[in-house]
Amino acid sequence: MQPIKASSYEIVFNTSGYEGLNTLLQESIYSKIFIIVDSNTQEHCLASFLSLLETSITIEVIEITPGEENKTIATCSGVWDALADLDADRKGLVINLGGGVVTDLGGFVASTFKRGMDFINVPTSLLSMVDASVGGKTGVDLGNLKNLIGVINNPKLVLIDTGFLATLPKVEMRSGLAEMYKHGLIASDSYWKRLSDLTSMTTEDLNTLIYDSIVIKNEVVLKDPTEKNLRKTLNYGHTLGHAIESYCLSNESLTTLLHGEAIAIGMILESYISTKLTGLSQADLEQVTQVLSDMYDAVTFSKNDIDRIIELLKYDKKNANGKIYFVLLESIGKGVIDQEVSNELIYEAFEFYAANS
C-alpha cells in the first residue's frame, strides 16, 4: 500500500511502514523514545512492535489503564509525572501504541509536556486506524463529556499495522466499522455500497476498505484542516452519538457502549432527522437503518434517558452562540452541516429508532 500524504506527515502501512518509521528514527536525533501503551497493547502488541524497531535510542514504556473511563486529565497527570521521572525533554519522542484512547490521550500528553514533544501514532484498533489516524485531534474527556479538552496537533508519522487487528475482539471490530460506514454516508455512495455487505470479506478486502476509509477522511481534512466547514461532516452521527455515549458512561443501569456502537445509533437517529429537514429519501433511510441495525444490537431508551441525552447536547463542540448544530444527510454520500434540530424532532427520531432497530 502506498503512503497517504496528510497535511504535514505521512500515513504508512505494514512492512513498508516499519521501514518508514525506522528511517525517521535514523534521521532524527531523539534523546529518548517513550512508548505509551495500555495493558491490552502491552500484552498483545508491544513485543511484536519492538521486534521491528531498528534503533539504538533508549526506549521507555509507560502503561495506562485501558478504557474510555480512563481518558482523563488524571491519567494525563500520571503520564506527565512518568515523563518527568524518566527525564523526558523536548527532544524526546512519544510513540502511542494503542487504540483511540491511547492515541488521543498520548497525543495530548506529548503536545503539552514541556510545551510540546514529537509523537507518532501506531493505532492498534480498527476504530483508531480509520479515525484517529488522520486530522491531528488529541484530547481527553471532562468527566463523562466526550473530548472537551484537547488540541489539534499533527503527529510526525502514523503507522498502520493491520496485523494488530488479529488480536482485536469482534465487538471492537464492529465499533471501528461505524466510522467507516460514516465515511461512506457523508462522502462516497460507492464506498457505502461496498460496506453494505461484508459477508464474504477477506483480509485483503478489509485492508483495502481501511485504506480507502483513511483516504476519504484525509481528503476531507486536507480541504478544511481547522474544521470551519467541510470537516464538520465527519461529525455525522456524533451529535447524538456522543451524548448517548456520555450518558451511558454515567448511568450504571445502562450498558456502557463502545464509541462505534453509540455512533451507529446516532447515525440512525440523524438519518431519520435528515428525512425531515434535508431531503434524505425514505429509501436511503431504510437502507441506512437496515445495514446498521443488522450490525449493531438495539438499545432501549426510556423517556427519562432521552431527556438526559438531550440535556447533554449543550456540551457538543459544534455548538455556537447557544445553538446546537447537527450534521445531516441530503443523500447517501452527501453530508450537510450547521443544521438546527428541534427537541420534538429528536424525540420523534428516538421513536423511529425504537420501532425499527
C-alpha positions in Angstrom: 0.0 0.0 0.0 1.3 3.4 -0.9 1.8 6.0 1.8 -1.0 8.5 2.2 0.2 12.1 2.4 -1.6 14.1 5.1 -1.0 17.8 5.7 2.4 17.6 7.4 3.0 13.9 7.8 2.6 10.5 6.1 0.3 7.6 7.0 2.3 4.4 6.2 1.3 0.8 6.2 2.5 -2.6 7.3 6.0 -3.8 6.3 6.9 -0.7 4.3 5.5 1.4 7.1 8.1 0.0 9.6 10.8 0.8 7.0 9.5 4.4 7.0 9.4 4.5 10.8 13.0 3.2 11.1 14.2 5.7 8.5 12.6 8.5 10.5 14.3 7.3 13.8 17.7 7.1 12.0 17.4 10.6 10.5 16.1 12.3 13.7 18.2 12.9 16.8 15.8 11.9 19.6 17.1 11.9 23.2 14.7 9.0 24.2 11.7 7.2 23.0 8.6 6.8 25.3 6.1 4.3 24.2 2.6 4.7 25.7 0.6 1.5 25.9 -2.4 0.2 27.8 -2.4 -3.2 29.5 -4.0 -4.7 26.3 -1.4 -3.5 23.9 1.3 -4.2 26.4 0.3 -7.8 26.3 -0.7 -8.3 22.6 1.2 -5.7 20.6 4.3 -4.3 22.3 6.7 -7.3 21.8 5.8 -7.5 18.0 6.3 -3.8 17.6 9.6 -3.6 19.4 10.9 -6.5 17.4 10.5 -4.5 14.2 12.1 -1.3 15.5 15.7 -0.6 14.4 17.2 2.0 16.8 19.8 2.4 19.4 17.9 5.1 21.2 16.8 4.3 24.8 13.2 3.2 25.0 11.0 3.6 28.0 7.4 2.1 28.2 4.6 3.9 30.1 1.4 1.9 30.7 -2.0 3.3 31.3 -5.3 1.6 32.3 -7.5 0.8 29.3 -11.0 2.1 28.7 -12.8 5.4 27.8 -13.4 6.0 31.6 -9.6 6.5 31.9 -9.3 9.1 29.1 -9.0 11.8 31.7 -6.8 14.7 32.9 -5.9 12.5 35.9 -4.4 9.8 33.6 -2.6 12.6 31.7 -1.1 13.8 35.0 0.2 10.2 35.7 1.8 10.1 32.3 3.3 13.6 32.7 4.7 12.6 36.1 6.2 9.4 34.5 7.8 11.5 31.7 9.3 13.9 34.3 10.6 11.0 36.4 12.2 9.5 33.3 13.9 12.7 32.4 12.0 13.4 29.3 12.9 16.6 27.4 11.6 18.3 24.3 13.9 16.3 22.1 12.2 13.1 23.2 9.7 11.2 21.0 6.4 9.7 22.2 5.0 6.7 20.4 1.4 6.0 21.1 0.8 2.2 20.6 -2.9 1.5 21.2 -6.5 2.3 20.3 -8.2 5.6 20.3 -7.9 6.3 24.0 -4.1 5.8 23.8 -3.6 7.9 20.6 -5.9 10.7 21.7 -4.5 10.9 25.2 -0.9 10.2 24.2 -1.0 12.9 21.5 -2.4 15.4 24.0 0.3 14.5 26.6 3.0 14.9 24.0 1.6 18.2 22.7 1.5 19.7 26.2 4.5 18.3 28.1 7.2 21.0 28.2 5.1 22.8 25.5 5.4 20.0 23.0 7.2 16.8 22.1 7.1 15.0 18.7 4.8 12.0 18.7 4.0 9.1 16.4 0.7 7.2 16.4 0.6 3.4 15.9 -3.2 2.7 16.1 -4.0 -0.9 17.0 -7.8 -1.0 16.8 -9.9 -0.6 13.7 -11.6 2.5 15.1 -8.3 4.3 15.7 -6.9 3.2 12.3 -9.7 4.8 10.3 -10.5 7.7 12.7 -7.6 8.8 14.9 -5.0 8.3 12.2 -6.0 11.4 10.4 -6.6 15.0 11.4 -4.3 15.7 14.4 -7.1 15.7 17.0 -5.8 15.0 20.5 -7.5 15.2 23.9 -9.4 13.8 26.8 -12.9 13.7 28.3 -14.1 16.1 31.0 -16.0 13.9 33.4 -18.4 12.0 31.2 -18.3 14.6 28.5 -16.5 13.5 25.4 -13.4 15.2 24.1 -14.0 18.6 25.7 -10.3 19.1 26.5 -7.7 18.9 23.7 -5.7 20.5 20.9 -5.2 19.8 17.2 -1.5 18.9 16.6 -0.2 16.6 13.9 2.0 13.6 14.6 5.3 13.1 12.8 4.1 9.8 11.3 1.2 7.4 11.6 1.9 3.7 11.1 -1.0 1.3 10.3 -0.1 -2.3 11.0 -3.3 -4.2 10.2 -1.7 -7.4 11.7 -2.7 -6.0 15.1 -6.4 -6.5 14.2 -5.9 -10.2 14.7 -5.8 -9.6 18.4 -9.0 -7.4 18.4 -12.3 -8.8 19.8 -15.2 -8.8 17.3 -17.1 -6.2 19.3 -14.2 -3.8 18.8 -14.1 -4.6 15.1 -17.8 -3.7 14.8 -17.1 -0.4 16.7 -14.5 0.6 14.2 -16.8 -0.3 11.3 -19.1 2.5 12.4 -16.6 5.2 11.4 -16.1 3.5 8.1 -19.8 3.5 7.5 -19.9 7.2 8.4 -17.2 8.0 5.8 -19.4 6.4 3.1 -22.5 8.1 4.2 -21.0 11.6 4.2 -18.7 11.4 1.2 -19.0 8.3 -1.0 -22.1 6.4 -2.0 -19.9 3.8 -3.8 -17.8 3.2 -0.6 -21.0 2.8 1.4 -22.3 0.2 -1.0 -19.1 -1.8 -0.7 -19.5 -1.8 3.1 -23.2 -2.8 3.0 -22.5 -6.5 2.5 -19.4 -7.8 4.3 -20.4 -11.5 4.4 -17.6 -12.7 2.1 -14.9 -10.2 3.1 -11.3 -11.4 3.0 -8.3 -9.9 4.9 -7.2 -8.3 1.7 -10.7 -6.8 1.2 -10.6 -5.4 4.8 -7.1 -3.9 4.2 -8.4 -2.1 1.1 -11.5 -0.9 2.9 -9.4 0.5 5.7 -7.0 2.2 3.2 -9.9 3.8 1.3 -11.6 4.9 4.5 -8.5 6.8 5.5 -8.2 8.3 2.0 -11.8 9.6 2.4 -11.2 11.2 5.8 -7.8 12.6 4.7 -9.3 14.3 1.6 -11.9 16.0 3.9 -9.3 17.1 6.4 -6.9 18.5 3.8 -9.7 20.7 2.4 -10.7 22.0 5.9 -7.9 21.4 8.5 -9.4 23.7 11.1 -13.0 22.3 10.9 -14.7 25.5 9.7 -16.9 23.9 7.0 -16.5 20.5 5.3 -14.6 18.8 8.1 -17.7 19.2 10.3 -19.3 16.5 8.2 -17.0 14.0 9.9 -19.2 14.6 13.0 -22.2 12.9 11.3 -23.9 10.7 13.9 -21.7 12.2 16.6 -24.0 14.9 17.9 -26.5 12.4 19.4 -23.9 9.6 19.4 -21.5 11.4 21.7 -24.4 12.4 24.0 -25.6 8.8 24.1 -22.1 7.5 24.8 -21.6 10.1 27.6 -24.9 9.3 29.2 -24.3 5.5 29.1 -20.9 6.1 30.7 -22.5 8.0 33.6 -25.6 5.7 34.1 -24.9 2.4 35.8 -28.3 1.0 34.8 -27.4 1.2 31.1 -24.8 -0.9 29.3 -21.7 1.1 28.5 -21.4 1.5 24.8 -18.3 1.4 22.7 -17.8 4.6 20.7 -18.8 3.0 17.4 -21.9 1.4 18.9 -23.1 4.8 20.1 -22.2 6.5 16.8 -24.2 3.8 14.9 -27.3 4.7 17.0 -26.6 8.4 16.3 -26.4 7.8 12.6 -29.8 6.1 12.5 -31.3 8.9 14.6 -29.7 11.6 12.4 -30.7 9.8 9.2 -34.3 10.0 10.3 -34.0 13.7 11.1 -32.4 14.1 7.7 -35.6 12.9 6.0 -37.5 15.7 7.8 -35.0 18.6 7.3 -32.5 18.0 4.4 -34.3 15.8 1.9 -32.9 12.3 2.6 -35.1 9.9 0.8 -37.2 7.3 2.6 -35.3 4.6 0.6 -32.0 5.8 1.8 -33.2 6.0 5.4 -34.4 2.4 5.2 -31.1 1.3 3.8 -29.1 3.0 6.5 -31.3 1.6 9.2 -31.2 -1.9 7.8 -27.4 -2.1 7.5 -26.7 -0.6 10.9 -29.4 -2.5 12.7 -28.1 -5.7 11.3 -24.6 -4.9 12.5 -25.3 -3.5 16.0 -27.6 -4.6 18.9 -30.5 -2.3 19.7 -30.5 -0.3 22.9 -33.7 0.7 24.8 -34.1 4.2 26.0 -36.7 5.5 28.4 -38.3 8.9 28.3 -36.0 10.0 31.1 -33.0 8.6 29.3 -33.9 10.7 26.2 -34.5 13.8 28.3 -31.0 13.5 29.8 -29.4 12.8 26.5 -30.9 16.0 25.0 -29.6 17.9 28.0 -26.1 16.7 27.2 -26.3 18.2 23.7 -25.5 21.6 25.1 -21.9 20.4 25.6 -21.3 19.5 21.9 -18.2 21.1 20.4 -20.1 22.2 17.2 -22.4 24.5 19.2 -22.2 28.2 18.6 -24.0 31.2 20.1 -26.0 28.9 22.3 -27.4 26.9 19.4 -26.9 23.1 18.8 -25.9 22.3 15.2 -26.2 18.9 13.6 -24.6 17.3 10.5 -27.3 15.7 8.4 -27.6 14.0 5.0 -29.0 15.2 1.8 -28.4 11.7 0.3 -26.1 8.8 0.9 -22.7 10.2 0.1 -23.5 13.8 0.7 -23.5 15.5 4.2 -24.7 18.9 5.1 -23.5 21.0 8.1 -24.9 23.5 10.6 -28.5 22.2 10.8 -30.7 23.3 13.8 -32.9 20.5 15.1 -35.9 20.9 17.5 -36.2 18.7 20.6 -39.5 17.5 19.3 -37.9 16.1 16.2 -35.2 14.4 18.3 -37.9 12.6 20.4 -39.5 11.6 17.1 -36.2 10.1 15.9 -35.9 8.1 19.1 -39.4 6.7 18.5 -38.4 5.7 15.0 -35.2 4.0 16.3 -37.3 2.1 18.9 -39.7 0.8 16.3 -37.1 0.0 13.6 -33.8 -1.1 15.2 
